[in-house]
Structures are given as structure tokens and as C-alpha cells.
Amino acid sequence: MNAWNAHNAMNVNKVCGLKVAAVLFAASFLPSNLYAQASAPGMFDVKEVVIQYARFANPKASDVCGLTREGVNTLLIKTLADGLVPAISVADAKPPMMGVARIEIVPEISTISNQGLDCTSWVSLTAQSQNNVRIPPIDAMRNVTVVYWRKGTLTMTDQSLHSGTVADLLQKMATDFAQRYLLDQPPKIPQL
């Protein structure tokens, strides 16, 4: 009788073990949001990318070195549009709409000029958004800047070549941003 009970106990353990394995296997196919909120890439489903005018730390040196806000803005819009990013100039942007994700591209250029002979610039591009959120433990709204992407580099050239060099750097950064933006978007569903 003891051998028979021991044999049945082993069969019950096998059946229970199979049931647990089947439940775990089936659960692996359930959507992940049933267990925890799934995370998405930072720029997932962003519909508007607004190009801010370039911020020059030293406008006089930037002018001496041939850098203009309009030139930077035009270059970025063209490069991003070529990279399939829905980019618009801040001058053409409509007010934000509820439910439409928007980020802004902020170009910053800090230039110094050495007696009109050569120019040195720190050039950076930042994709960011600003939002008002409540951050515990204080129940007060705070303005928070979220940075999704940033790149920068330093360049030094002859004054006559500087604007072209900065344009090349900005174009490369904008192309890198466009690639990152496209990777963060939801996959396209093929049309049947």
C-alpha cells in the first residue's frame, strides 16, 4: 500500500509540475502591460520636431565668423526633412495640441574669434522638451526639461572657413539625430 501511495504522489507532482509549467508558458505570451508598464524609446511617436533659432553665446564673435541664426535654422530644417523627421521652424510652428507629442531641437554655438584670424566654436544640438510636472514630496508644479538626445563638438578653423565647417558639423549632428529619431518610432505596418 505504501508503494502505491508513493507512486501516486509522484504522478500528482508530475501533473502539478506540468500545470505550473503550462501556466508559465502561457503567461509568457500575454501582453507585458498586464504585469508592468512597458517602456518605449524616448522619442516614440513624436509627431512634431520644432527647430529653435540658434543660441549664440557671443553674437559678435559669431557674426565675425560668418554664423547666422537663419543659416543654421535653414540648414537644420532641410537636413531633418531629408532624414524623414517632421521638422518645422519655430517661426512656422502652431501652438502645441493636446495629445500630439512635440520636442524641440536647440542648436547652441559658443564662438570666440582671435583678432579676426581664426575662430573657435563649441557646436551642440539638443533634442528636448519642457513640461510642468509634480515631483514628490512637495505638491507643487515644477518646470522640468527632458533631454532625449544631445551631441556636441569643438572646432577651430581659419575665419573664412568657419561657417562652412560649422555647417558641416551641424548637418552631421542633424543626420545622426534623424537616424535616432527613426529608430525610436513604431514599426510601420505593411498595407495589404
KAFENTA-V629591 format. One record per residue. PHI is phi in degrees with one decimal (NA if undefined). D_FIRST is the distance of its C-alpha to the first C-alpha in Angstrom with 1 decimal. Layout:
phi=PHI d_first=D_FIRST
phi=PHI d_first=D_FIRST
//
This chain:
phi=NA d_first=0.0
phi=-65.4 d_first=3.8
phi=-66.4 d_first=5.5
phi=-64.6 d_first=5.1
phi=-63.6 d_first=6.4
phi=-64.7 d_first=8.7
phi=-64.9 d_first=9.9
phi=-66.3 d_first=10.8
phi=-62.3 d_first=12.4
phi=-65.5 d_first=14.4
phi=-65.8 d_first=15.5
phi=-63.9 d_first=16.6
phi=-61.7 d_first=18.5
phi=-63.9 d_first=20.2
phi=-65.5 d_first=21.2
phi=-63.2 d_first=22.5
phi=-62.4 d_first=24.3
phi=-66.4 d_first=25.9
phi=-64.3 d_first=27.0
phi=-63.9 d_first=28.6
phi=-62.8 d_first=30.3
phi=-65.6 d_first=31.6
phi=-64.5 d_first=33.0
phi=-63.9 d_first=34.7
phi=-63.6 d_first=36.0
phi=-65.4 d_first=37.4
phi=-65.4 d_first=38.9
phi=-68.0 d_first=40.8
phi=-95.7 d_first=42.9
phi=-75.4 d_first=43.9
phi=-58.0 d_first=47.4
phi=-67.8 d_first=47.7
phi=-72.5 d_first=49.7
phi=-72.3 d_first=46.6
phi=-99.6 d_first=45.6
phi=-156.5 d_first=48.9
phi=-65.3 d_first=52.5
phi=-74.9 d_first=53.3
phi=-100.6 d_first=56.4
phi=-118.7 d_first=59.3
phi=-58.6 d_first=62.0
phi=-56.4 d_first=65.0
phi=-103.9 d_first=67.4
phi=-56.2 d_first=64.9
phi=62.3 d_first=66.8
phi=-73.6 d_first=70.0
phi=-99.8 d_first=72.7
phi=-134.5 d_first=75.9
phi=-122.5 d_first=77.1
phi=-96.8 d_first=80.4
phi=-90.4 d_first=82.7
phi=-77.7 d_first=84.5
phi=-66.3 d_first=87.9
phi=-59.3 d_first=87.9
phi=-98.5 d_first=88.2
phi=-100.5 d_first=90.9
phi=-69.3 d_first=90.9
phi=-133.7 d_first=94.5
phi=-58.5 d_first=96.3
phi=-64.0 d_first=99.5
phi=-64.3 d_first=98.0
phi=-62.0 d_first=95.9
phi=-65.0 d_first=99.1
phi=-60.0 d_first=100.9
phi=-90.4 d_first=98.1
phi=83.1 d_first=98.2
phi=-98.1 d_first=95.0
phi=-129.9 d_first=95.0
phi=-62.1 d_first=92.4
phi=-63.0 d_first=93.3
phi=-62.8 d_first=92.8
phi=-64.8 d_first=89.4
phi=-61.1 d_first=88.3
phi=-62.5 d_first=89.5
phi=-61.1 d_first=87.8
phi=-66.1 d_first=84.4
phi=-61.7 d_first=84.5
phi=-63.9 d_first=85.4
phi=-63.0 d_first=82.8
phi=-69.5 d_first=80.0
phi=-63.0 d_first=80.9
phi=-63.3 d_first=81.0
phi=-89.0 d_first=77.5
phi=67.1 d_first=76.3
phi=-97.2 d_first=76.1
phi=-74.4 d_first=77.3
phi=-95.9 d_first=80.0
phi=-138.8 d_first=82.9
phi=-72.8 d_first=85.7
phi=-59.7 d_first=85.7
phi=-67.7 d_first=89.1
phi=-99.8 d_first=87.6
phi=-74.2 d_first=84.3
phi=-86.3 d_first=83.8
phi=-57.8 d_first=82.2
phi=-59.4 d_first=78.4
phi=-110.9 d_first=76.4
phi=-61.3 d_first=73.2
phi=87.3 d_first=70.2
phi=-110.8 d_first=72.1
phi=-69.2 d_first=71.0
phi=-136.8 d_first=74.0
phi=-128.2 d_first=74.6
phi=-125.3 d_first=77.9
phi=-102.1 d_first=79.2
phi=-117.8 d_first=81.4
phi=-85.3 d_first=83.6
phi=-128.6 d_first=85.1
phi=-134.5 d_first=87.9
phi=-111.5 d_first=89.4
phi=-121.2 d_first=92.6
phi=-126.5 d_first=95.2
phi=-120.6 d_first=98.4
phi=-95.5 d_first=100.3
phi=51.7 d_first=104.0
phi=73.7 d_first=103.5
phi=-94.3 d_first=102.6
phi=-137.0 d_first=98.8
phi=-130.7 d_first=96.0
phi=-124.7 d_first=92.6
phi=-135.0 d_first=89.9
phi=-95.7 d_first=86.3
phi=-116.2 d_first=84.9
phi=-138.3 d_first=81.7
phi=-132.0 d_first=79.8
phi=-128.3 d_first=77.2
phi=-102.6 d_first=75.1
phi=-149.9 d_first=74.3
phi=-144.2 d_first=74.1
phi=-120.5 d_first=74.9
phi=-140.4 d_first=73.0
phi=-97.3 d_first=73.0
phi=-137.1 d_first=69.6
phi=-93.5 d_first=68.2
phi=-117.9 d_first=66.8
phi=-60.9 d_first=64.9
phi=-91.6 d_first=65.5
phi=-92.5 d_first=69.0
phi=-87.8 d_first=69.2
phi=-135.6 d_first=72.3
phi=-70.2 d_first=72.9
phi=-129.7 d_first=73.6
phi=-85.7 d_first=75.1
phi=-121.2 d_first=72.8
phi=-100.5 d_first=73.6
phi=-106.5 d_first=70.8
phi=-100.0 d_first=71.6
phi=-94.0 d_first=69.8
phi=-161.6 d_first=71.7
phi=-153.1 d_first=74.5
phi=-149.4 d_first=76.5
phi=-154.0 d_first=79.7
phi=-156.9 d_first=82.1
phi=-108.6 d_first=85.4
phi=-138.7 d_first=88.3
phi=-137.1 d_first=91.9
phi=-143.4 d_first=94.5
phi=-62.2 d_first=98.3
phi=-55.9 d_first=99.4
phi=-69.0 d_first=100.3
phi=-99.6 d_first=96.9
phi=-66.1 d_first=94.8
phi=-62.7 d_first=94.3
phi=-66.9 d_first=93.1
phi=-65.6 d_first=90.7
phi=-63.4 d_first=89.3
phi=-61.4 d_first=89.0
phi=-61.8 d_first=87.1
phi=-64.3 d_first=84.7
phi=-63.3 d_first=84.1
phi=-64.5 d_first=83.6
phi=-64.3 d_first=80.9
phi=-63.9 d_first=79.2
phi=-64.6 d_first=79.3
phi=-65.7 d_first=77.8
phi=-62.2 d_first=75.0
phi=-62.3 d_first=74.4
phi=-59.3 d_first=74.4
phi=-63.2 d_first=71.7
phi=-64.2 d_first=69.5
phi=-58.2 d_first=70.2
phi=-64.8 d_first=69.2
phi=-65.7 d_first=66.0
phi=-81.9 d_first=65.0
phi=-81.9 d_first=65.6
phi=-64.3 d_first=62.9
phi=-64.8 d_first=62.5
phi=-74.9 d_first=64.7
phi=-90.7 d_first=62.9
phi=-63.8 d_first=64.5
phi=-78.9 d_first=66.5
phi=-98.4 d_first=65.4
//
